[in-house]
Amino acid sequence: MSRTPAGTPPNPRGAERFHEERATYTVKGSTQPDIEAGVAAIRDTVKTLRPKPGVYRMLDARGDVLYVGKARALRNRVANYTQVANLSNRLRRMVSQTRRMEIVTTNSEAEALLLEAQLIKRFRPPYNVLLRDDKSFPFILLRADHEFPRIMKHRGARRAKGNYYGPFASAGSVNTTINALQKLFLLRSCTDSFFSRRDRPCLLYQIRRCSAPCVGRIEPEAYGELVREAKDFLSGRSGAVQKKIEAQMAQAAEALDFERAAMLRDRLRAATAIQASQAVNAAGVGDADVFALASKGGRVGIQAFFVRGGQNWGHRAFFPTHTQDVEEAEVLAGVLAQFYEEVPPPRTVLVDRPLPEQALLSEALGESAGHRVEISVPQRGERRRLMAQASRNAVEALERRLAESGTRAKINRDLAEFFELAEPPRRIEVYDNSHIQGAKAVGAMIVAGPDGFIKNQYRKFNIRSAQSNDDFGMMREVMTRRFARALEEDPDRDGDTWPDLVLIDGGKGQMSAVRDALEELGIEDVPLIAIAKGPHHGREGREVFHFPDGREKTLPTNSPLLFHLQTLRDEVHRFAIGAHRAKRSRAISASPLDEIPGIGPSRKRALLLHFGTAGKVRAAALEDLKRTPGISAAVAQKIYDFYHPAG
């Protein structure tokens, strides 16, 4: 069986790995929303099934996925849903909404488990336990595609050639570790292009954070030795590295080479600083991830510790959703399957309780990772002490989450009362624009829910129609595009993408523009509020809240609700300004050569290195273009014809 790379693909790789195009079929049933219709649709599906492993999807009348499940024998597993009396209330509701099913057969139950995790991450079904975590995990990458390898932070697909170390719980922990590793091993962190242009050492060399291989201050063999030491250190052999540095420092001192001895002393201090920063004692654990679950008040929290080479690389708390009426061990198993869909598993996964189908999950993770993965409940020793610490952290994280949720719930109730809403909003959309005198204008939308910001639903709008410095026109365009699409995709508002409240950064003018835009689309029931800054244009000012009917309200300067609304406004400011700056940066780095069809980054680099500027490329004769290294005669002719269409 082929292995998929880490990370969730935009579509499950069924055609390649699970033969989804060949093995998937749909059985349609009644569209009436009742449990008898759901059972009838499931029974029609059961008639077509064989006792083979695979994955099933339950769909409602609109075709939206309600649930994704896997089975060792599809016929037996799906038939269980027709025994309504034996189902929990949650599953009965699911069956009552089911109108058809989709089936994917696989070669084994382990493959079915992997595909189930992929589909859950893709479709986010409302009846599956969901691991909601919008942040990808950072890694340290020690690249291997250069004579002098670079150390760097990495997120996303692991396409670059080199050694990956992680996951780390946060970007901050990665940055701290890289800074210490630079002091310890003097490895370069600059890009290849910056490296190739240097004719003297940069500041990092002056502050003893780099060995300056760019200008020959270190030989390739010596740099390679530093790279090997860094790999040993990151792989858990830090003690041997420290002893080696201590011996070198003693030798330098005996030889009266005090400058080198001082440099080695600083490296030794950096190694000690890395180990002292470990908040969790994980010595002797090796490579392992530790998961502990806590539950209270119907909510579930899971604490994860990431240990590599006996070093703690951070921890993170997860709060999965859709956990009502689901056994805690089943919740933890579902979280693990989804978590390792994005992160390569270590050889050891420690959990605080036995899991259902634990051996199967271990087998599936092993197939995905390409090595054996052991899932176990520690019973004694250092692993048991580490699990106890993870359990305490899980309880504390969940209690903090519940306290925060209680505070948010009260603020949402106050917000509904202040803005005269029928009930607390579950989805708030906030809008702002960013531009410089109308140039590179970008509109931004952020989304907030009962549990905070929903960052995977943020949206940017490249504003096209508004002219000059027309804030009202820009806001009108953004709202027209946003809600025209909403009307097209969900006209009945059955989904969760329609806002319960729209906040606009601006005053009466922006409110009028937005109100008119929505009225033109026939939308008059979406609550609108415009937030205008107070007289001091800061947190000390008294923001004015404009209603569509022209009324205005203010809040006391010490109001928690005012602080909450200011936080929403500040977040949309941050997102809009970031999008605008990114658009400006792309425009600054753009080149006229980008307009030539068939000219990619490598050919553009070759042309600029040969001619110096894009203007000289434009003025070059055909024979000069042909003499450019890396440019064939055919490509040279294409470039010449682009700038001289008449021949």
Sequence and secondary structure as in RCSB ss.txt:
>XXXX:A:sequence
MSRTPAGTPPNPRGAERFHEERATYTVKGSTQPDIEAGVAAIRDTVKTLRPKPGVYRMLDARGDVLYVGKARALR
NRVANYTQVANLSNRLRRMVSQTRRMEIVTTNSEAEALLLEAQLIKRFRPPYNVLLRDDKSFPFILLRADHEFPR
IMKHRGARRAKGNYYGPFASAGSVNTTINALQKLFLLRSCTDSFFSRRDRPCLLYQIRRCSAPCVGRIEPEAYGE
LVREAKDFLSGRSGAVQKKIEAQMAQAAEALDFERAAMLRDRLRAATAIQASQAVNAAGVGDADVFALASKGGRV
GIQAFFVRGGQNWGHRAFFPTHTQDVEEAEVLAGVLAQFYEEVPPPRTVLVDRPLPEQALLSEALGESAGHRVEI
SVPQRGERRRLMAQASRNAVEALERRLAESGTRAKINRDLAEFFELAEPPRRIEVYDNSHIQGAKAVGAMIVAGP
DGFIKNQYRKFNIRSAQSNDDFGMMREVMTRRFARALEEDPDRDGDTWPDLVLIDGGKGQMSAVRDALEELGIED
VPLIAIAKGPHHGREGREVFHFPDGREKTLPTNSPLLFHLQTLRDEVHRFAIGAHRAKRSRAISASPLDEIPGIG
PSRKRALLLHFGTAGKVRAAALEDLKRTPGISAAVAQKIYDFYHPAG
>XXXX:A:secstr
     SS  SS  IIIII HHHH EEEE     SHHHHHHHHHHHHTT  S  EEEEEE TTS EEEEEEESSHH
HHHHGGG GGGS HHHHHHHHH  EEEEEE SSHHHHHHHHHHHHHHH  TTS B        EEEEE SSSS  
EEEE S   SSEEEE   S HHHHHHHHHHHHHHH    S HHHHHH SS  HHHHTTS   GGGTSS HHHHHH
HHHHHHHHHTT HHHHHHHHHHHHHHHHHTT HHHHHHHHHHHHHHHHHHHT SS  TT  SEEEEEEEEETTEE
EEEEEEEETTEEEEEEEE  B  TT  HHHHHHHHHHHHHHHS   SEEEESS  TTHHHHHHHHHHHHTS  EE
E   SHHHHHHHHHHHHHHHHHHHHHHHHHHHHHHHHHHHHHHTT SS  S EEEEEEEEETTEEEEEEEEEEET
TEE GGG EEEE  S  TT HHHHHHHHHHHHHHHHHHH TT  SS S SEEEEES HHHHHHHHHHHHHTT   
S EEEEE  TTSSTTS  EEE TTS EE   TT HHHHHHHHHHHHHHHHHHHHHHHHHHHHHH  GGGGSTT  
HHHHHHHHHHHSSHHHHHH  HHHHHTSTT  HHHHHHHHHHH TT 
